[in-house]
Amino acid sequence: MSVPETTTCPVLRFSYDEDVDLLLCLVAGEVIDGHLEDETEVFAQLEEEESGELEEAGWFFRRGPGGPLIGFGVARFSAWDVEEELLDVDSPLWNDPRFDAPTLALRGATVGEIMLAAAASISGSTLDVVWFDRAVEASSDDHWERAERLWRRCLEVGEMKAHFGLGYTLVELGRPHEALGHLAMYTEICPRNGWAWVWRGRAATALGDTADAAVCFRRALECEPLGADETNAQELLDQLKVEPRGSS
């Protein structure tokens, strides 16, 4: 397939989790962790085997509501009969938007073309998922030194969620000065994730910067009404005993 030289497409990296049968194709440096409903657009549904009801199975992702397109995700990836969809010329699988997927040797490719190429390439979970699962397991068991090594391996293969994991791991290891940069990076990538702001605030607290910590905890609280997970940010903010904003 050839595309005009003036055409620019988002450049994607792909990730596959065999355990949940999920394919994610995202712009490098982006994540969907903590993304809310107004940042997603459903483009496909599949019939649920037992109930026969249609369920969401394909999404486009944006960075923030109305923001730039950063990729797509496909649930129940192995259940798709992509070639059969070729008969449907109106299917979103074969129409815009288009993407570049260099590791699959594709330029200006549709979702369906990327899915076909990924199916031919994938043999089990991709390496980013393998390292991520091992890092989560090590963290859950409080094996922080091992977790640090695994989170760093995640970063080496392009998994940006590892900034969060490495950040809170370094806080647990008593190295908040190293943690702060990773957590600041993650709140930039995923600004609507309340827990990322909480851990950034905890790192700032450990460094004695209570003013920055208070800003972070307040940001975490602002995320909750938007649909983010509830955190302990209010409790941590109360513990700081800082003056409220606007006080003299």
Secondary structure, DSSP 8 states (H G I E B T S, - for coil): ----TT----BEEEEEETTTTEEEEEETT---TT--GGGEEEEEEEE-TTT--EEEEEEEEESSTT--EEEEEESSGGG--TTGGGG-TT-GGGSS--EEEGGGTEEEE-HHHHHHHHHHH--SS-HHHHHHHHHHHHHHTT-HHHHHHHHHHHHHTT-TTHHHHHHHHHHHTT-HHHHHHHHHHHHHHSTT-HHHHHHHHHHHHHTT-HHHHHHHHHHHHHHGGGT----SHHHHHHHHT---TT--
